[in-house]
Amino acid sequence: MRTQPIFNRFPTRANRWLAASLFFAAISFKSEAQTEPRKIQLGIITGLGRANGLGVNPQFGVVYEYQFTRHSSIEASFRWMPSRSNLTGYYPDNNNWIHYNARQRYNYYSLPVLYKYRTSIVNISAGPVINMMRGHTSATSEQGSATHKMNFRNVNLGAMLKVGKSIDIKDRFVLEPEIGVTNWGHFKKPVPEANLTFKYKL
């Protein structure tokens, strides 16, 4: 006895419904695969920070972000804030006041690892930060010159809190303005900052 194909065992209308269901299921699966968000983003950071005693200084850095759920991601970055200033004044020497000129050149580095919570309105990030400082002060006066260097011996642990907004420019490019505050052990007060981050989705 000859066996008929399995589709021939069902009525024609049932075959049509089955074919239509498979077709729309395939379209839905393809659409979900295409709209799945890219999980990794790489970018650069530019901005300004206001440190106690140093005034406003530029900031630069690179950032890596991994999004593991719709609302949650981990963001790690390396940031550099250079500080350049010139000082002048007098210091006592016996019964005389000696005039001096000084140049301060300091570099502040930070390594924040933050948890980011995403919403349709703003992104909120918080986490620990490793802070490092390196630099030197050079002073000249009538009595000669001296240089005092500070290497990576000043390393401390702080914290960062920031709020930002992700703006999709194109398919893979993201612009994220943000404001925040960082607790540095090198300064008496927390450092407020405003940054603009450019990211690329991998």
C-alpha positions as CSV (number, residue, x, y, z in Angstrom):
1,M,0.0,0.0,0.0
2,R,1.4,3.4,-1.0
3,T,1.9,6.0,1.8
4,Q,0.7,9.6,1.1
5,P,2.8,12.6,2.2
6,I,1.8,13.9,5.6
7,F,0.4,17.2,4.2
8,N,-2.0,15.3,2.0
9,R,-3.6,13.7,5.0
10,F,-5.0,17.2,6.1
11,P,-7.7,19.2,4.4
12,T,-6.5,21.9,2.0
13,R,-7.7,24.8,4.3
14,A,-5.7,23.3,7.2
15,N,-2.6,23.1,5.0
16,R,-2.9,26.8,4.2
17,W,-3.3,27.8,7.8
18,L,-0.2,25.7,8.8
19,A,1.9,27.3,6.0
20,A,0.7,30.8,7.0
21,S,1.6,30.2,10.6
22,L,5.1,29.0,9.8
23,F,5.6,32.0,7.5
24,F,4.7,34.6,10.1
25,A,6.7,32.8,12.8
26,A,9.8,33.0,10.6
27,I,9.2,36.7,10.0
28,S,8.8,37.3,13.7
29,F,11.9,35.4,14.6
30,K,13.9,37.3,12.0
31,S,12.6,40.7,13.2
32,E,13.5,39.9,16.8
33,A,17.0,38.9,15.8
34,Q,17.5,42.1,13.8
35,T,16.2,44.3,16.7
36,E,18.3,42.7,19.4
37,P,20.5,45.5,20.9
38,R,24.2,45.4,20.5
39,K,25.8,44.5,23.9
40,I,29.3,46.1,23.6
41,Q,30.1,49.8,23.2
42,L,33.5,51.4,22.9
43,G,34.0,55.2,23.1
44,I,36.0,58.3,24.0
45,I,35.4,60.8,26.8
46,T,35.9,64.6,26.8
47,G,34.8,67.0,29.5
48,L,35.7,69.3,32.4
49,G,36.3,68.7,36.1
50,R,36.5,71.2,38.9
51,A,38.9,70.1,41.6
52,N,39.3,71.9,44.9
53,G,42.3,74.2,44.7
54,L,43.0,73.6,41.1
55,G,40.0,75.2,39.4
56,V,38.5,73.8,36.1
57,N,40.6,71.3,34.2
58,P,39.9,69.3,31.0
59,Q,39.3,65.6,31.1
60,F,39.9,62.8,28.5
61,G,39.5,59.1,28.5
62,V,38.3,55.9,26.9
63,V,35.3,53.8,27.9
64,Y,34.0,50.2,27.5
65,E,30.4,49.2,28.2
66,Y,28.8,45.8,28.2
67,Q,25.0,45.7,28.4
68,F,23.7,42.4,29.8
69,T,20.0,43.2,30.2
70,R,17.6,45.7,28.7
71,H,18.1,48.1,31.6
72,S,21.5,47.1,33.1
73,S,25.1,47.3,32.0
74,I,28.7,47.5,33.3
75,E,30.8,50.5,32.3
76,A,34.6,50.6,32.8
77,S,36.8,53.6,31.8
78,F,40.2,55.1,32.1
79,R,40.2,58.9,32.7
80,W,43.0,61.5,32.7
81,M,42.7,65.0,34.1
82,P,45.8,67.2,33.6
83,S,46.4,70.3,35.8
84,R,48.8,73.1,34.9
85,S,49.3,76.2,37.0
86,N,51.9,78.9,37.7
87,L,52.3,80.4,41.2
88,T,54.3,83.4,42.5
89,G,54.9,84.7,46.0
90,Y,57.3,85.3,48.8
91,Y,58.8,83.2,51.6
92,P,60.8,84.4,54.7
93,D,64.5,83.9,54.9
94,N,66.0,85.3,58.1
95,N,65.0,88.9,58.0
96,N,64.3,89.0,54.3
97,W,61.4,88.0,52.0
98,I,62.5,86.1,49.0
99,H,60.4,86.2,45.8
100,Y,59.8,82.9,44.0
101,N,58.0,81.6,40.9
102,A,56.6,78.1,40.8
103,R,55.1,75.8,38.2
104,Q,52.8,72.9,39.1
105,R,52.3,70.0,36.7
106,Y,50.0,67.3,37.9
107,N,48.2,64.4,36.2
108,Y,45.3,62.7,37.8
109,Y,44.2,59.3,36.6
110,S,41.0,57.4,37.5
111,L,39.7,53.9,36.8
112,P,36.0,53.7,37.5
113,V,33.9,50.5,37.3
114,L,30.3,51.4,37.4
115,Y,26.9,49.8,37.3
116,K,24.6,51.6,34.9
117,Y,20.8,51.5,35.0
118,R,19.1,52.5,31.8
119,T,15.7,54.2,31.4
120,S,14.0,55.9,28.5
121,I,14.7,59.3,30.2
122,V,18.1,59.1,31.9
123,N,20.9,56.7,32.7
124,I,22.1,56.4,36.3
125,S,25.6,55.1,37.0
126,A,27.5,54.4,40.3
127,G,30.4,52.5,41.5
128,P,34.0,52.4,42.9
129,V,36.9,54.3,41.5
130,I,40.7,53.8,41.8
131,N,42.4,57.2,41.8
132,M,46.1,57.9,41.1
133,M,48.2,61.1,41.0
134,R,51.6,61.9,39.5
135,G,53.3,65.2,39.0
136,H,55.9,67.7,40.2
137,T,56.4,71.3,41.3
138,S,59.3,73.4,40.1
139,A,60.3,76.5,42.0
140,T,62.9,79.2,41.2
141,S,64.0,82.1,43.4
142,E,67.0,84.4,44.0
143,Q,68.6,81.6,45.9
144,G,68.3,78.9,43.2
145,S,65.8,76.3,42.0
146,A,64.2,73.1,43.3
147,T,61.9,70.4,41.9
148,H,59.6,68.2,44.0
149,K,58.2,65.1,42.2
150,M,55.3,63.0,43.2
151,N,54.9,59.5,41.6
152,F,52.1,56.9,41.9
153,R,52.5,56.6,45.6
154,N,49.3,58.5,46.1
155,V,46.7,55.8,45.2
156,N,43.3,55.7,46.8
157,L,39.9,54.3,46.4
158,G,36.9,56.6,45.8
159,A,33.4,56.5,44.3
160,M,31.6,58.0,41.4
161,L,27.9,58.9,40.7
162,K,26.7,60.3,37.4
163,V,23.6,60.8,35.4
164,G,23.5,60.8,31.5
165,K,21.3,60.5,28.5
166,S,22.0,58.2,25.5
167,I,21.2,59.7,22.1
168,D,21.4,57.5,19.1
169,I,22.9,59.4,16.2
170,K,23.0,56.6,13.6
171,D,22.7,52.8,13.6
172,R,25.9,52.3,15.7
173,F,26.9,55.7,17.0
174,V,25.8,57.0,20.4
175,L,26.2,60.5,21.9
176,E,25.9,60.6,25.7
177,P,26.2,63.9,27.7
178,E,26.5,63.3,31.4
179,I,27.1,65.1,34.7
180,G,28.5,63.6,37.8
181,V,30.6,63.8,40.9
182,T,33.7,61.8,42.0
183,N,35.1,61.4,45.4
184,W,38.9,61.8,45.1
185,G,41.2,61.2,48.1
186,H,43.6,63.9,46.7
187,F,41.1,66.7,47.2
188,K,39.1,67.9,50.3
189,K,35.9,68.1,48.4
190,P,34.3,65.8,45.7
191,V,35.0,66.8,42.1
192,P,32.0,67.8,40.0
193,E,32.3,67.1,36.3
194,A,30.5,67.4,33.0
195,N,31.4,65.1,30.1
196,L,30.5,64.2,26.6
197,T,31.0,60.6,25.5
198,F,31.0,59.3,22.0
199,K,30.4,55.6,21.7
200,Y,30.4,53.0,18.9
201,K,28.3,49.8,19.1
202,L,30.1,46.7,18.1
